[in-house]
Amino acid sequence: VQLQASGGGLVQAGGSLRLSCAASGLTFSRYTMNWFRQAPGKEREFVAFISWSGGSTNYTDSVKGRFTISRDNAKNTVYLQMNSLKPEDTAVYYCAAGRRPSNYDYWGQGTLVTVSS
């Protein structure tokens, strides 16, 4: 199983980025998908969740209204659209797949997002 995250980069505060996580080696539609992030010197934290079909989503409070998680089961890919970015969003972003909510069976390698003030 591989989860390949991409789309990170350097952006100014207020800008936008779209992260992608392409999955292979698993039946993608049977896995819930999640995004986590880890800022320098901090623990990894949950960012967003999407259910198997995409009908249910959940976000940590600090990104609600700014970030949107979505998935395309035909492309085996989950996305994280990040708008109105803030310097405190700077982190390595990881995708994770789990057969059930709050289970994380597989992790991607991470993509770095840097938001400058």
Residue pairs with C-beta under 8 A, 6 or more apart in sequence:
1 23
1 24
1 25
1 26
1 97
1 106
2 23
2 24
2 25
2 108
3 21
3 22
3 23
3 95
3 96
3 97
3 106
3 107
3 108
3 109
4 21
4 22
4 23
4 24
4 108
4 109
5 19
5 20
5 21
5 93
5 94
5 95
5 108
5 109
5 110
5 111
6 19
6 20
6 21
6 22
6 111
7 17
7 18
7 19
7 20
7 111
8 17
8 19
8 92
8 93
8 111
8 112
8 113
8 114
9 17
9 112
9 113
9 114
10 114
10 116
11 17
11 85
11 113
11 114
11 115
11 116
12 115
12 116
13 85
13 86
13 87
13 115
13 116
13 117
14 84
14 85
15 85
15 115
16 81
16 82
16 83
16 84
16 85
17 82
17 85
17 113
18 79
18 80
18 81
18 82
19 35
19 79
19 80
19 82
19 93
19 95
19 111
19 113
20 77
20 78
20 79
21 33
21 35
21 77
21 78
21 79
21 80
21 95
21 108
22 75
22 76
22 77
23 31
23 33
23 76
23 77
23 78
23 97
24 76
26 97
26 106
28 73
28 76
28 97
29 52
29 53
29 73
30 52
30 99
31 52
31 97
31 98
31 99
31 105
31 106
32 49
32 50
32 51
32 52
32 97
32 98
32 99
32 100
32 101
32 103
33 49
33 50
33 69
33 71
33 78
33 95
33 96
33 97
33 98
34 46
34 47
34 48
34 49
34 50
34 95
34 96
34 97
34 98
34 104
35 47
35 48
35 69
35 78
35 80
35 93
35 94
35 95
35 96
36 44
36 45
36 46
36 47
36 93
36 94
36 95
36 96
37 44
37 45
37 47
37 89
37 91
37 92
37 93
37 94
37 113
38 44
38 45
38 91
38 92
38 94
38 110
39 88
39 90
39 91
40 90
40 91
42 91
44 94
45 60
46 60
47 59
47 60
47 63
47 67
47 80
47 93
48 57
48 58
48 59
48 60
48 63
48 67
48 69
48 80
49 56
49 57
49 58
49 59
49 69
49 101
50 56
50 57
50 69
50 70
50 71
50 78
51 57
51 101
53 73
54 70
54 71
54 73
57 68
57 69
59 67
59 69
62 88
63 82
63 89
66 82
66 83
66 84
66 85
67 80
67 81
67 82
67 83
68 80
68 81
68 83
69 78
69 79
69 80
69 81
70 78
70 79
70 81
71 77
71 78
71 79
72 78
72 79
78 95
80 93
82 89
82 113
85 113
85 115
86 115
87 115
87 116
87 117
88 115
89 113
89 115
90 113
90 114
90 115
91 112
91 113
92 110
92 111
92 112
92 113
93 110
93 111
93 112
93 113
94 107
94 108
94 109
94 110
95 107
95 108
96 104
96 105
96 106
96 107
96 108
97 104
97 105
97 106
98 104
98 105
98 106
99 105
